[in-house]
Amino acid sequence: MPIDFELSEGSLLAKEHFHRIAEEQMRPVSRKYDLAEHHLPTEWVDYWWQIGRKGPKKKAPGDGFVTICLQAEELCWGDAGLYLRMPTPALGGSAVSAAGTQEQKERFMAPFGAEGGHPIWGAMAITEPQAGSDAAAIETTAELDPETDEWILNGTKIFCTAGEGASTVDGGFVVVWATIDKSAGRGGIKSFVVPANTPGMELIGCEKKLGIRASDTATLRLENCRVPRENLLGSERVSKKKEPSASGSGDKGFKGAMATFDASRPIVAAMATGVGRASLDFLKEELERQGVRIRYDAPPRELTAIERDVMEMEAELQAARLLTWRAAWMMNKGKPNNLEASMAKAKAGLAVTKITQKAVQLLGPLGHSKKLLVEKWMRDAKINDIYEGTQQINQLIVARRILDYPSSMLR
Ligand SMILES: Cc1cc2nc3c(=O)[nH]c(=O)nc-3n(C[C@H](O)[C@H](O)[C@H](O)COP(=O)(O)OP(=O)(O)OC[C@H]3O[C@@H](n4cnc5c(N)ncnc54)[C@H](O)[C@@H]3O)c2cc1C
């Protein structure tokens, strides 16, 4: 079977379009919103809502999910925090797409594609004070009120990206994971779409962070928060069967919810690649300015330490990108990509951490200075190795998949 790594015209046009946006709209306000943590980056949000989200003027067929990853890489080359603050359905949208019915997709996603209106956000709230990596340990409950046909949600969600916008601006929504039957373990976990400003969903505050400081990472409290019965994504059926495979999920409801990660992990890997490339591009430009040339054709024994370092950084970046594109391409083809999505995420999370730290190191005091964005990229990089499954958890998934072990046998 032939292997073709060439991007389609549509994808290349998109890449160019988003790179221009990154350069012209994001970089100029990058430092401003890193410093002004929690302030809404109004000029960026408005630009994205009115112009950016429409994509390139010239349209041509693209590569579907690969194009989404290209967009993530380019925009995170611009600024990863601002990327996460863009008014989009974000992870909430991935959850609706992965587990929702056609009717639910239309109902919840249509406002994001509508012309005009005001910027809106989507978010996904899984993590709780006592449950992060082990998503099956969540304690938020959803109880059906048969009289009103509504779900009543109770619990606390922490570290919810875009949670401020998604919970407080009409038109947006937060996808909340909750259990409808604790005795069923992971089989009882379902996801619910909670529209912004639903009574009972309260924004408690936003987290102060090391990196991606332009992104609103929220704590949300759900107290007798009622949503219509039809806001549960997927099936209400509770399965008490033990998980049958190594996928880390045995029930269709939980499996549907976990499928969100197969779509979101390649995007996070692409985001990481964008931050890493920002550092590497800057480093290479600076070295060139200082008269240092990377001799790709020199024999290994003649390479300087800095040439080796740069080549290694480039190799790490390329490997991360290729794994990401493979996971994305499999999504396009409708192939199961659980293994490949975790491989890409694990590789890219580690690669970007190493690359950005090395860039600071090689630039010396300049790398450490706030005059440049290199120190910021190092801070922005680390989160890619934490959210959407930490490095360790993604490695665990890769091992389970390769060995075909269920999570009960390899945890
Ligand atoms: C900025 C930011 C944004 C976030 N956005 C969201 C969001 O939008 N929605 C959301 O739901 N969550 C979000 N999160 C939460 C994030 O997904 C979790 O922090 C992450 O999954 C880790 O969970 P935890 O914090 O409970 O850590 P823990 O699970 O307690 O992990 C602590 C350490 O132990 C390791 N560890 C845990 N279990 C194992 C194991 N079995 N084997 C080996 N090592 C293990 C982990 O890798 C980690 O190093 C966000 C977090 C941050 C920091």
The ligand as an SDF file (V2000), in Angstrom:
LIG
                    3D

 53 58  0  0  0  0  0  0  0  0999 V2000
   -4.1500   23.7230   33.2120 C   0  0  0  0  0  0  0  0  0  0  0  0
   -4.9760   22.5020   33.3450 C   0  0  0  0  0  0  0  0  0  0  0  0
   -6.1000   22.3510   32.5580 C   0  0  0  0  0  0  0  0  0  0  0  0
   -6.9190   21.2340   32.7030 C   0  0  0  0  0  0  0  0  0  0  0  0
   -8.0600   21.1310   31.9530 N   0  0  0  0  0  0  0  0  0  0  0  0
   -8.9380   20.1400   32.2340 C   0  0  0  0  0  0  0  0  0  0  0  0
  -10.2240   20.1110   31.6060 C   0  0  0  0  0  0  0  0  0  0  0  0
  -10.5410   20.9350   30.7430 O   0  0  0  0  0  0  0  0  0  0  0  0
  -11.1110   19.1600   32.0130 N   0  0  0  0  0  0  0  0  0  0  0  0
  -10.7890   18.2270   32.9620 C   0  0  0  0  0  0  0  0  0  0  0  0
  -11.6380   17.4100   33.2870 O   0  0  0  0  0  0  0  0  0  0  0  0
   -9.5690   18.2010   33.5320 N   0  0  0  0  0  0  0  0  0  0  0  0
   -8.6470   19.1370   33.2060 C   0  0  0  0  0  0  0  0  0  0  0  0
   -7.4130   19.1530   33.8210 N   0  0  0  0  0  0  0  0  0  0  0  0
   -7.0790   18.1080   34.7840 C   0  0  0  0  0  0  0  0  0  0  0  0
   -6.0460   17.1190   34.2670 C   0  0  0  0  0  0  0  0  0  0  0  0
   -6.5900   16.3430   33.2370 O   0  0  0  0  0  0  0  0  0  0  0  0
   -5.5830   16.2870   35.4790 C   0  0  0  0  0  0  0  0  0  0  0  0
   -4.8460   17.1390   36.3160 O   0  0  0  0  0  0  0  0  0  0  0  0
   -4.7560   15.1110   35.0560 C   0  0  0  0  0  0  0  0  0  0  0  0
   -5.5570   14.1520   34.4330 O   0  0  0  0  0  0  0  0  0  0  0  0
   -4.0510   14.4470   36.2470 C   0  0  0  0  0  0  0  0  0  0  0  0
   -4.9780   14.1080   37.2180 O   0  0  0  0  0  0  0  0  0  0  0  0
   -4.7280   14.5190   38.7490 P   0  0  0  0  0  0  0  0  0  0  0  0
   -4.5490   15.9860   38.7530 O   0  0  0  0  0  0  0  0  0  0  0  0
   -5.7760   13.9680   39.6190 O   0  0  0  0  0  0  0  0  0  0  0  0
   -3.3700   13.8530   39.1100 O   0  0  0  0  0  0  0  0  0  0  0  0
   -3.1470   12.3870   39.6670 P   0  0  0  0  0  0  0  0  0  0  0  0
   -3.9860   11.4140   38.9490 O   0  0  0  0  0  0  0  0  0  0  0  0
   -3.2570   12.4290   41.1530 O   0  0  0  0  0  0  0  0  0  0  0  0
   -1.6430   12.1610   39.2550 O   0  0  0  0  0  0  0  0  0  0  0  0
   -0.5240   12.6260   40.0020 C   0  0  0  0  0  0  0  0  0  0  0  0
    0.7150   11.9560   39.4480 C   0  0  0  0  0  0  0  0  0  0  0  0
    0.6090   10.5290   39.5890 O   0  0  0  0  0  0  0  0  0  0  0  0
    0.7460    9.8860   38.3240 C   0  0  0  0  0  0  0  0  0  0  0  0
   -0.1270    8.7260   38.2500 N   0  0  0  0  0  0  0  0  0  0  0  0
   -1.4510    8.6630   38.5310 C   0  0  0  0  0  0  0  0  0  0  0  0
   -1.9210    7.4120   38.3210 N   0  0  0  0  0  0  0  0  0  0  0  0
   -0.8790    6.6690   37.8940 C   0  0  0  0  0  0  0  0  0  0  0  0
   -0.7220    5.3090   37.4940 C   0  0  0  0  0  0  0  0  0  0  0  0
   -1.7360    4.4490   37.4940 N   0  0  0  0  0  0  0  0  0  0  0  0
    0.5250    4.8950   37.1100 N   0  0  0  0  0  0  0  0  0  0  0  0
    1.5810    5.7490   37.0970 C   0  0  0  0  0  0  0  0  0  0  0  0
    1.4820    7.0620   37.4670 N   0  0  0  0  0  0  0  0  0  0  0  0
    0.2820    7.5070   37.8400 C   0  0  0  0  0  0  0  0  0  0  0  0
    0.3480   10.9210   37.3050 C   0  0  0  0  0  0  0  0  0  0  0  0
    0.9070   10.6580   36.0330 O   0  0  0  0  0  0  0  0  0  0  0  0
    0.8990   12.1910   37.9360 C   0  0  0  0  0  0  0  0  0  0  0  0
    2.2490   12.3020   37.6410 O   0  0  0  0  0  0  0  0  0  0  0  0
   -6.5640   20.2260   33.6460 C   0  0  0  0  0  0  0  0  0  0  0  0
   -5.4030   20.3610   34.4130 C   0  0  0  0  0  0  0  0  0  0  0  0
   -4.6240   21.4720   34.2840 C   0  0  0  0  0  0  0  0  0  0  0  0
   -3.4020   21.6010   35.1420 C   0  0  0  0  0  0  0  0  0  0  0  0
  1  2  1  0
  2  3  1  0
  2 52  2  0
  3  4  2  0
  4  5  1  0
  4 50  1  0
  5  6  2  0
  6  7  1  0
  6 13  1  0
  7  8  2  0
  7  9  1  0
  9 10  1  0
 10 11  2  0
 10 12  1  0
 12 13  2  0
 13 14  1  0
 14 15  1  0
 14 50  1  0
 15 16  1  0
 16 17  1  0
 16 18  1  0
 18 19  1  0
 18 20  1  0
 20 21  1  0
 20 22  1  0
 22 23  1  0
 23 24  1  0
 24 25  2  0
 24 26  1  0
 24 27  1  0
 27 28  1  0
 28 29  2  0
 28 30  1  0
 28 31  1  0
 31 32  1  0
 32 33  1  0
 33 34  1  0
 33 48  1  0
 34 35  1  0
 35 36  1  0
 35 46  1  0
 36 37  1  0
 36 45  1  0
 37 38  2  0
 38 39  1  0
 39 40  1  0
 39 45  2  0
 40 41  1  0
 40 42  2  0
 42 43  1  0
 43 44  2  0
 44 45  1  0
 46 47  1  0
 46 48  1  0
 48 49  1  0
 50 51  2  0
 51 52  1  0
 52 53  1  0
M  END
$$$$
